[in-house]
Amino acid sequence: MASTETGAKDTAPLDGKDRADERPTRDLSGLEAGLDALETVTVGRTPAGQLLLKKVLPPLTAVVLVLVVWQLCAWGKVADPTKLPSPHAVWQELVDRWNAGDLFSIIWTSVERGLLGFLAALAIGTPLGLVVARVPFVRSAIGPILSGLQSLPSVAWVPAAVIWLGLSDSAMYAVILLGAVPSIANGLVAGIDQVPPLYLRAGRTIGATGLRGAWFILLPASLPGYVAGLKQGWAFSWRSLMAAELIASSPDLGVGLGRYLENMREASDMAGVFLGILLILVVGIAIDQIVFSPLERWVLRSRGLTVGTR
Protein backbone atom coordinates (compact mmCIF):
# COMPACT_ATOMS: atom_id res chain seq x y z
CA MET A 1 0.00 0.00 0.00
CA ALA A 2 2.88 2.30 0.84
CA SER A 3 4.54 1.66 -2.51
CA THR A 4 1.31 2.42 -4.31
CA GLU A 5 1.03 5.77 -2.62
CA THR A 6 4.64 6.65 -3.39
CA GLY A 7 4.26 5.87 -7.06
CA ALA A 8 1.13 7.90 -7.24
CA LYS A 9 2.89 10.79 -5.63
CA ASP A 10 5.87 10.61 -8.02
CA THR A 11 3.69 10.54 -11.11
CA ALA A 12 1.28 13.20 -9.99
CA PRO A 13 1.07 16.23 -12.32
CA LEU A 14 2.75 19.44 -11.26
CA ASP A 15 0.51 22.08 -9.83
CA GLY A 16 0.50 25.70 -11.06
CA LYS A 17 3.21 26.85 -8.64
CA ASP A 18 5.64 24.08 -9.70
CA ARG A 19 5.11 24.87 -13.40
CA ALA A 20 5.75 28.56 -12.77
CA ASP A 21 9.01 27.73 -10.99
CA GLU A 22 10.18 25.46 -13.79
CA ARG A 23 9.36 27.83 -16.71
CA PRO A 24 12.36 30.24 -16.18
CA THR A 25 14.68 27.24 -16.09
CA ARG A 26 13.37 25.97 -19.42
CA ASP A 27 13.60 29.46 -20.98
CA LEU A 28 17.20 29.84 -19.77
CA SER A 29 18.11 26.42 -21.18
CA GLY A 30 16.61 27.36 -24.54
CA LEU A 31 18.57 30.63 -24.58
CA GLU A 32 21.83 28.85 -23.79
CA ALA A 33 21.17 26.31 -26.53
CA GLY A 34 20.55 29.10 -29.02
CA LEU A 35 23.78 30.88 -28.08
CA ASP A 36 25.71 27.62 -28.35
CA ALA A 37 24.27 27.11 -31.83
CA LEU A 38 25.43 30.56 -32.89
CA GLU A 39 28.93 29.93 -31.59
CA THR A 40 29.26 26.57 -33.33
CA VAL A 41 28.48 27.66 -36.89
CA THR A 42 30.52 25.51 -39.22
CA VAL A 43 31.56 26.56 -42.68
CA GLY A 44 31.79 23.76 -45.18
CA ARG A 45 34.03 23.74 -48.19
CA THR A 46 32.19 25.15 -51.20
CA PRO A 47 32.02 22.73 -54.16
CA ALA A 48 34.25 23.62 -57.09
CA GLY A 49 31.31 24.05 -59.44
CA GLN A 50 29.52 26.45 -57.11
CA LEU A 51 32.76 28.36 -56.50
CA LEU A 52 33.30 28.78 -60.23
CA LEU A 53 29.69 29.88 -60.62
CA LYS A 54 30.04 32.57 -57.95
CA LYS A 55 33.59 33.75 -58.48
CA VAL A 56 34.47 33.19 -62.14
CA LEU A 57 31.23 33.48 -64.07
CA PRO A 58 30.24 37.08 -63.06
CA PRO A 59 33.55 38.76 -64.04
CA LEU A 60 33.83 36.58 -67.15
CA THR A 61 30.33 37.64 -68.17
CA ALA A 62 31.23 41.30 -67.64
CA VAL A 63 34.37 40.93 -69.79
CA VAL A 64 32.40 39.24 -72.58
CA LEU A 65 29.77 42.01 -72.53
CA VAL A 66 32.46 44.70 -72.73
CA LEU A 67 34.12 42.92 -75.67
CA VAL A 68 30.76 42.56 -77.45
CA VAL A 69 29.92 46.24 -77.02
CA TRP A 70 33.44 47.18 -78.08
CA GLN A 71 33.22 45.05 -81.21
CA LEU A 72 29.78 46.43 -82.08
CA CYS A 73 31.14 49.98 -81.78
CA ALA A 74 34.03 49.03 -84.06
CA TRP A 75 31.70 47.49 -86.63
CA GLY A 76 29.36 50.45 -86.45
CA LYS A 77 32.29 52.86 -86.96
CA VAL A 78 31.25 54.92 -83.94
CA ALA A 79 34.72 56.47 -84.08
CA ASP A 80 37.56 56.53 -86.57
CA PRO A 81 39.48 53.19 -86.52
CA THR A 82 42.66 55.13 -85.78
CA LYS A 83 41.04 56.30 -82.53
CA LEU A 84 38.97 53.23 -81.62
CA PRO A 85 40.70 50.04 -82.75
CA SER A 86 38.78 46.78 -82.82
CA PRO A 87 39.42 44.02 -80.25
CA HIS A 88 41.03 42.01 -83.06
CA ALA A 89 43.54 44.80 -83.71
CA VAL A 90 44.49 44.91 -80.03
CA TRP A 91 44.80 41.12 -79.96
CA GLN A 92 47.04 41.26 -83.02
CA GLU A 93 49.26 43.79 -81.26
CA LEU A 94 49.50 41.40 -78.32
CA VAL A 95 50.47 38.55 -80.65
CA ASP A 96 53.08 40.75 -82.34
CA ARG A 97 54.64 41.65 -78.98
CA TRP A 98 54.67 37.98 -78.03
CA ASN A 99 56.31 36.99 -81.30
CA ALA A 100 58.85 39.77 -80.90
CA GLY A 101 59.79 38.25 -77.53
CA ASP A 102 59.50 41.45 -75.49
CA LEU A 103 56.02 41.13 -73.98
CA PHE A 104 57.19 39.36 -70.82
CA SER A 105 60.12 41.72 -70.32
CA ILE A 106 57.82 44.77 -70.60
CA ILE A 107 55.44 43.36 -68.00
CA TRP A 108 58.16 42.08 -65.66
CA THR A 109 60.07 45.37 -65.69
CA SER A 110 57.06 47.14 -64.17
CA VAL A 111 55.99 44.28 -61.89
CA GLU A 112 59.49 43.95 -60.40
CA ARG A 113 59.71 47.68 -59.72
CA GLY A 114 56.21 47.76 -58.28
CA LEU A 115 56.75 44.83 -55.91
CA LEU A 116 60.18 45.98 -54.71
CA GLY A 117 58.91 49.50 -54.18
CA PHE A 118 55.88 48.20 -52.29
CA LEU A 119 58.04 46.04 -50.03
CA ALA A 120 60.23 49.06 -49.26
CA ALA A 121 57.10 51.12 -48.54
CA LEU A 122 55.87 48.32 -46.26
CA ALA A 123 59.15 48.34 -44.31
CA ILE A 124 58.92 52.11 -43.83
CA GLY A 125 55.16 52.60 -43.45
CA THR A 126 54.61 49.91 -40.78
CA PRO A 127 56.91 51.32 -38.06
CA LEU A 128 55.88 54.84 -39.02
CA GLY A 129 52.23 53.93 -38.53
CA LEU A 130 52.99 52.36 -35.14
CA VAL A 131 54.82 55.47 -33.95
CA VAL A 132 52.12 57.82 -35.20
CA ALA A 133 49.37 55.74 -33.59
CA ARG A 134 51.06 55.38 -30.18
CA VAL A 135 52.92 58.68 -29.68
CA PRO A 136 50.50 61.62 -29.35
CA PHE A 137 53.11 64.28 -30.14
CA VAL A 138 54.19 62.54 -33.36
CA ARG A 139 50.57 62.05 -34.33
CA SER A 140 49.81 65.73 -33.88
CA ALA A 141 52.96 66.70 -35.79
CA ILE A 142 52.91 64.47 -38.87
CA GLY A 143 49.46 62.85 -38.86
CA PRO A 144 47.91 65.64 -40.98
CA ILE A 145 50.95 65.58 -43.27
CA LEU A 146 50.45 61.86 -43.94
CA SER A 147 46.80 62.46 -44.75
CA GLY A 148 47.75 65.29 -47.10
CA LEU A 149 50.42 63.20 -48.84
CA GLN A 150 47.88 60.43 -49.35
CA SER A 151 45.60 62.80 -51.26
CA LEU A 152 48.45 64.27 -53.34
CA PRO A 153 48.56 62.88 -56.91
CA SER A 154 51.60 60.67 -57.39
CA VAL A 155 52.46 62.26 -60.71
CA ALA A 156 53.30 65.49 -58.85
CA TRP A 157 56.37 63.80 -57.36
CA VAL A 158 57.87 62.69 -60.68
CA PRO A 159 59.56 66.01 -61.70
CA ALA A 160 61.05 66.45 -58.24
CA ALA A 161 62.27 62.83 -58.09
CA VAL A 162 63.91 63.14 -61.51
CA ILE A 163 65.69 66.36 -60.49
CA TRP A 164 66.83 64.86 -57.19
CA LEU A 165 67.85 61.39 -58.37
CA GLY A 166 68.12 61.69 -62.16
CA LEU A 167 66.59 59.36 -64.73
CA SER A 168 67.22 56.18 -62.80
CA ASP A 169 65.41 53.40 -60.97
CA SER A 170 65.99 55.34 -57.75
CA ALA A 171 63.61 58.04 -58.99
CA MET A 172 61.00 55.36 -59.74
CA TYR A 173 61.29 53.88 -56.27
CA ALA A 174 61.17 57.33 -54.65
CA VAL A 175 57.86 58.05 -56.39
CA ILE A 176 56.48 54.68 -55.28
CA LEU A 177 57.50 55.29 -51.67
CA LEU A 178 56.02 58.76 -51.58
CA GLY A 179 52.76 57.37 -52.94
CA ALA A 180 52.47 54.17 -50.88
CA VAL A 181 53.98 54.93 -47.46
CA PRO A 182 51.21 57.34 -46.35
CA SER A 183 48.49 54.83 -47.29
CA ILE A 184 50.14 51.97 -45.39
CA ALA A 185 50.84 54.13 -42.33
CA ASN A 186 47.32 55.59 -42.25
CA GLY A 187 45.79 52.13 -42.65
CA LEU A 188 47.74 50.85 -39.67
CA VAL A 189 46.83 53.93 -37.61
CA ALA A 190 43.14 53.38 -38.41
CA GLY A 191 43.44 49.70 -37.42
CA ILE A 192 45.17 50.50 -34.12
CA ASP A 193 42.55 53.13 -33.29
CA GLN A 194 39.93 50.37 -33.43
CA VAL A 195 41.76 48.05 -31.01
CA PRO A 196 39.80 47.81 -27.72
CA PRO A 197 41.78 49.29 -24.78
CA LEU A 198 41.08 46.07 -22.86
CA TYR A 199 43.48 44.23 -25.18
CA LEU A 200 46.29 46.63 -24.33
CA ARG A 201 45.65 46.36 -20.60
CA ALA A 202 45.59 42.57 -20.85
CA GLY A 203 48.86 42.67 -22.77
CA ARG A 204 50.52 44.81 -20.14
CA THR A 205 49.31 42.40 -17.48
CA ILE A 206 51.16 39.50 -19.09
CA GLY A 207 54.24 41.61 -19.80
CA ALA A 208 53.62 42.47 -23.47
CA THR A 209 54.89 46.05 -23.46
CA GLY A 210 57.00 48.09 -25.86
CA LEU A 211 58.02 46.16 -28.97
CA ARG A 212 56.55 42.93 -27.60
CA GLY A 213 53.20 44.62 -27.14
CA ALA A 214 53.35 46.06 -30.65
CA TRP A 215 54.22 42.69 -32.20
CA PHE A 216 51.93 40.42 -30.17
CA ILE A 217 49.01 42.75 -29.37
CA LEU A 218 48.74 45.82 -31.60
CA LEU A 219 49.60 44.34 -35.00
CA PRO A 220 47.43 41.19 -34.72
CA ALA A 221 44.48 43.15 -33.31
CA SER A 222 44.72 45.84 -36.00
CA LEU A 223 45.06 43.45 -38.94
CA PRO A 224 41.71 44.27 -40.66
CA GLY A 225 42.55 47.98 -40.95
CA TYR A 226 46.20 47.22 -41.69
CA VAL A 227 45.35 44.87 -44.57
CA ALA A 228 42.99 47.50 -45.99
CA GLY A 229 45.89 49.95 -45.86
CA LEU A 230 48.14 47.43 -47.62
CA LYS A 231 45.63 47.03 -50.46
CA GLN A 232 45.40 50.77 -50.86
CA GLY A 233 49.19 51.04 -50.62
CA TRP A 234 49.62 48.58 -53.49
CA ALA A 235 47.12 50.53 -55.59
CA PHE A 236 49.08 53.74 -54.93
CA SER A 237 52.37 51.95 -55.66
CA TRP A 238 51.14 50.74 -59.03
CA ARG A 239 49.62 54.11 -59.98
CA SER A 240 52.77 55.96 -58.90
CA LEU A 241 54.98 53.67 -60.93
CA MET A 242 52.87 54.05 -64.07
CA ALA A 243 52.99 57.85 -63.70
CA ALA A 244 56.77 57.76 -63.31
CA GLU A 245 57.27 55.48 -66.30
CA LEU A 246 55.00 57.63 -68.45
CA ILE A 247 57.02 60.80 -67.78
CA ALA A 248 60.59 59.62 -67.23
CA SER A 249 62.31 58.28 -70.34
CA SER A 250 65.85 56.92 -70.53
CA PRO A 251 67.54 53.92 -72.19
CA ASP A 252 68.91 52.97 -68.77
CA LEU A 253 65.39 52.57 -67.40
CA GLY A 254 64.30 49.98 -69.92
CA VAL A 255 60.73 49.67 -71.20
CA GLY A 256 58.01 49.00 -68.67
CA LEU A 257 54.28 49.15 -69.17
CA GLY A 258 54.11 52.90 -68.64
CA ARG A 259 56.96 53.56 -71.04
CA TYR A 260 55.43 51.19 -73.61
CA LEU A 261 52.14 53.06 -73.34
CA GLU A 262 53.87 56.40 -73.94
CA ASN A 263 55.85 54.98 -76.87
CA MET A 264 52.63 53.84 -78.51
CA ARG A 265 51.11 57.26 -77.89
CA GLU A 266 54.05 58.94 -79.60
CA ALA A 267 53.67 56.55 -82.54
CA SER A 268 49.89 57.24 -82.70
CA ASP A 269 49.34 53.46 -82.47
CA MET A 270 45.96 53.20 -80.76
CA ALA A 271 46.00 49.42 -80.77
CA GLY A 272 49.23 49.57 -78.80
CA VAL A 273 47.78 52.23 -76.49
CA PHE A 274 44.75 50.06 -75.74
CA LEU A 275 47.00 47.04 -75.18
CA GLY A 276 49.13 49.02 -72.72
CA ILE A 277 46.05 50.17 -70.80
CA LEU A 278 44.65 46.64 -70.65
CA LEU A 279 47.96 45.15 -69.48
CA ILE A 280 48.26 47.74 -66.71
CA LEU A 281 44.70 46.97 -65.63
CA VAL A 282 45.14 43.20 -65.77
CA VAL A 283 48.40 43.20 -63.77
CA GLY A 284 46.96 45.47 -61.09
CA ILE A 285 43.85 43.31 -60.72
CA ALA A 286 45.88 40.08 -60.75
CA ILE A 287 48.17 41.19 -57.90
CA ASP A 288 45.18 42.30 -55.87
CA GLN A 289 43.26 39.06 -56.43
CA ILE A 290 46.24 36.75 -55.92
CA VAL A 291 47.80 38.42 -52.87
CA PHE A 292 45.61 40.93 -51.08
CA SER A 293 42.04 39.68 -51.49
CA PRO A 294 42.82 36.18 -50.09
CA LEU A 295 44.77 37.80 -47.24
CA GLU A 296 41.85 40.09 -46.44
CA ARG A 297 39.35 37.21 -46.51
CA TRP A 298 41.56 35.13 -44.22
CA VAL A 299 41.91 37.97 -41.70
CA LEU A 300 38.18 38.68 -41.62
CA ARG A 301 37.23 35.01 -41.46
CA SER A 302 39.72 34.29 -38.66
CA ARG A 303 38.06 37.00 -36.58
CA GLY A 304 34.53 35.85 -37.30
CA LEU A 305 33.76 39.05 -39.19
CA THR A 306 32.54 37.19 -42.26
CA VAL A 307 31.58 33.67 -43.17
CA GLY A 308 33.50 33.00 -46.37
CA THR A 309 34.28 29.98 -48.47
CA ARG A 310 37.40 27.95 -47.90
C-alpha positions in Angstrom: 0.0 0.0 0.0 2.9 2.3 0.8 4.5 1.7 -2.5 1.3 2.4 -4.3 1.0 5.8 -2.6 4.6 6.7 -3.4 4.3 5.9 -7.1 1.1 7.9 -7.2 2.9 10.8 -5.6 5.9 10.6 -8.0 3.7 10.5 -11.1 1.3 13.2 -10.0 1.1 16.2 -12.3 2.8 19.4 -11.3 0.5 22.1 -9.8 0.5 25.7 -11.1 3.2 26.8 -8.6 5.6 24.1 -9.7 5.1 24.9 -13.4 5.8 28.6 -12.8 9.0 27.7 -11.0 10.2 25.5 -13.8 9.4 27.8 -16.7 12.4 30.2 -16.2 14.7 27.2 -16.1 13.4 26.0 -19.4 13.6 29.5 -21.0 17.2 29.8 -19.8 18.1 26.4 -21.2 16.6 27.4 -24.5 18.6 30.6 -24.6 21.8 28.8 -23.8 21.2 26.3 -26.5 20.5 29.1 -29.0 23.8 30.9 -28.1 25.7 27.6 -28.4 24.3 27.1 -31.8 25.4 30.6 -32.9 28.9 29.9 -31.6 29.3 26.6 -33.3 28.5 27.7 -36.9 30.5 25.5 -39.2 31.6 26.6 -42.7 31.8 23.8 -45.2 34.0 23.7 -48.2 32.2 25.1 -51.2 32.0 22.7 -54.2 34.2 23.6 -57.1 31.3 24.1 -59.4 29.5 26.4 -57.1 32.8 28.4 -56.5 33.3 28.8 -60.2 29.7 29.9 -60.6 30.0 32.6 -57.9 33.6 33.8 -58.5 34.5 33.2 -62.1 31.2 33.5 -64.1 30.2 37.1 -63.1 33.6 38.8 -64.0 33.8 36.6 -67.1 30.3 37.6 -68.2 31.2 41.3 -67.6 34.4 40.9 -69.8 32.4 39.2 -72.6 29.8 42.0 -72.5 32.5 44.7 -72.7 34.1 42.9 -75.7 30.8 42.6 -77.5 29.9 46.2 -77.0 33.4 47.2 -78.1 33.2 45.0 -81.2 29.8 46.4 -82.1 31.1 50.0 -81.8 34.0 49.0 -84.1 31.7 47.5 -86.6 29.4 50.5 -86.5 32.3 52.9 -87.0 31.2 54.9 -83.9 34.7 56.5 -84.1 37.6 56.5 -86.6 39.5 53.2 -86.5 42.7 55.1 -85.8 41.0 56.3 -82.5 39.0 53.2 -81.6 40.7 50.0 -82.7 38.8 46.8 -82.8 39.4 44.0 -80.3 41.0 42.0 -83.1 43.5 44.8 -83.7 44.5 44.9 -80.0 44.8 41.1 -80.0 47.0 41.3 -83.0 49.3 43.8 -81.3 49.5 41.4 -78.3 50.5 38.6 -80.7 53.1 40.8 -82.3 54.6 41.7 -79.0 54.7 38.0 -78.0 56.3 37.0 -81.3 58.8 39.8 -80.9 59.8 38.3 -77.5 59.5 41.5 -75.5 56.0 41.1 -74.0 57.2 39.4 -70.8 60.1 41.7 -70.3 57.8 44.8 -70.6 55.4 43.4 -68.0 58.2 42.1 -65.7 60.1 45.4 -65.7 57.1 47.1 -64.2 56.0 44.3 -61.9 59.5 44.0 -60.4 59.7 47.7 -59.7 56.2 47.8 -58.3 56.7 44.8 -55.9 60.2 46.0 -54.7 58.9 49.5 -54.2 55.9 48.2 -52.3 58.0 46.0 -50.0 60.2 49.1 -49.3 57.1 51.1 -48.5 55.9 48.3 -46.3 59.1 48.3 -44.3 58.9 52.1 -43.8 55.2 52.6 -43.5 54.6 49.9 -40.8 56.9 51.3 -38.1 55.9 54.8 -39.0 52.2 53.9 -38.5 53.0 52.4 -35.1 54.8 55.5 -33.9 52.1 57.8 -35.2 49.4 55.7 -33.6 51.1 55.4 -30.2 52.9 58.7 -29.7 50.5 61.6 -29.4 53.1 64.3 -30.1 54.2 62.5 -33.4 50.6 62.0 -34.3 49.8 65.7 -33.9 53.0 66.7 -35.8 52.9 64.5 -38.9 49.5 62.8 -38.9 47.9 65.6 -41.0 51.0 65.6 -43.3 50.5 61.9 -43.9 46.8 62.5 -44.8 47.8 65.3 -47.1 50.4 63.2 -48.8 47.9 60.4 -49.3 45.6 62.8 -51.3 48.5 64.3 -53.3 48.6 62.9 -56.9 51.6 60.7 -57.4 52.5 62.3 -60.7 53.3 65.5 -58.8 56.4 63.8 -57.4 57.9 62.7 -60.7 59.6 66.0 -61.7 61.0 66.4 -58.2 62.3 62.8 -58.1 63.9 63.1 -61.5 65.7 66.4 -60.5 66.8 64.9 -57.2 67.9 61.4 -58.4 68.1 61.7 -62.2 66.6 59.4 -64.7 67.2 56.2 -62.8 65.4 53.4 -61.0 66.0 55.3 -57.8 63.6 58.0 -59.0 61.0 55.4 -59.7 61.3 53.9 -56.3 61.2 57.3 -54.7 57.9 58.1 -56.4 56.5 54.7 -55.3 57.5 55.3 -51.7 56.0 58.8 -51.6 52.8 57.4 -52.9 52.5 54.2 -50.9 54.0 54.9 -47.5 51.2 57.3 -46.4 48.5 54.8 -47.3 50.1 52.0 -45.4 50.8 54.1 -42.3 47.3 55.6 -42.2 45.8 52.1 -42.7 47.7 50.9 -39.7 46.8 53.9 -37.6 43.1 53.4 -38.4 43.4 49.7 -37.4 45.2 50.5 -34.1 42.6 53.1 -33.3 39.9 50.4 -33.4 41.8 48.0 -31.0 39.8 47.8 -27.7 41.8 49.3 -24.8 41.1 46.1 -22.9 43.5 44.2 -25.2 46.3 46.6 -24.3 45.6 46.4 -20.6 45.6 42.6 -20.8 48.9 42.7 -22.8 50.5 44.8 -20.1 49.3 42.4 -17.5 51.2 39.5 -19.1 54.2 41.6 -19.8 53.6 42.5 -23.5 54.9 46.0 -23.5 57.0 48.1 -25.9 58.0 46.2 -29.0 56.5 42.9 -27.6 53.2 44.6 -27.1 53.4 46.1 -30.7 54.2 42.7 -32.2 51.9 40.4 -30.2 49.0 42.7 -29.4 48.7 45.8 -31.6 49.6 44.3 -35.0 47.4 41.2 -34.7 44.5 43.2 -33.3 44.7 45.8 -36.0 45.1 43.5 -38.9 41.7 44.3 -40.7 42.5 48.0 -41.0 46.2 47.2 -41.7 45.3 44.9 -44.6 43.0 47.5 -46.0 45.9 50.0 -45.9 48.1 47.4 -47.6 45.6 47.0 -50.5 45.4 50.8 -50.9 49.2 51.0 -50.6 49.6 48.6 -53.5 47.1 50.5 -55.6 49.1 53.7 -54.9 52.4 52.0 -55.7 51.1 50.7 -59.0 49.6 54.1 -60.0 52.8 56.0 -58.9 55.0 53.7 -60.9 52.9 54.1 -64.1 53.0 57.9 -63.7 56.8 57.8 -63.3 57.3 55.5 -66.3 55.0 57.6 -68.5 57.0 60.8 -67.8 60.6 59.6 -67.2 62.3 58.3 -70.3 65.9 56.9 -70.5 67.5 53.9 -72.2 68.9 53.0 -68.8 65.4 52.6 -67.4 64.3 50.0 -69.9 60.7 49.7 -71.2 58.0 49.0 -68.7 54.3 49.1 -69.2 54.1 52.9 -68.6 57.0 53.6 -71.0 55.4 51.2 -73.6 52.1 53.1 -73.3 53.9 56.4 -73.9 55.9 55.0 -76.9 52.6 53.8 -78.5 51.1 57.3 -77.9 54.1 58.9 -79.6 53.7 56.6 -82.5 49.9 57.2 -82.7 49.3 53.5 -82.5 46.0 53.2 -80.8 46.0 49.4 -80.8 49.2 49.6 -78.8 47.8 52.2 -76.5 44.7 50.1 -75.7 47.0 47.0 -75.2 49.1 49.0 -72.7 46.0 50.2 -70.8 44.6 46.6 -70.7 48.0 45.1 -69.5 48.3 47.7 -66.7 44.7 47.0 -65.6 45.1 43.2 -65.8 48.4 43.2 -63.8 47.0 45.5 -61.1 43.8 43.3 -60.7 45.9 40.1 -60.8 48.2 41.2 -57.9 45.2 42.3 -55.9 43.3 39.1 -56.4 46.2 36.7 -55.9 47.8 38.4 -52.9 45.6 40.9 -51.1 42.0 39.7 -51.5 42.8 36.2 -50.1 44.8 37.8 -47.2 41.8 40.1 -46.4 39.3 37.2 -46.5 41.6 35.1 -44.2 41.9 38.0 -41.7 38.2 38.7 -41.6 37.2 35.0 -41.5 39.7 34.3 -38.7 38.1 37.0 -36.6 34.5 35.9 -37.3 33.8 39.1 -39.2 32.5 37.2 -42.3 31.6 33.7 -43.2 33.5 33.0 -46.4 34.3 30.0 -48.5 37.4 28.0 -47.9 
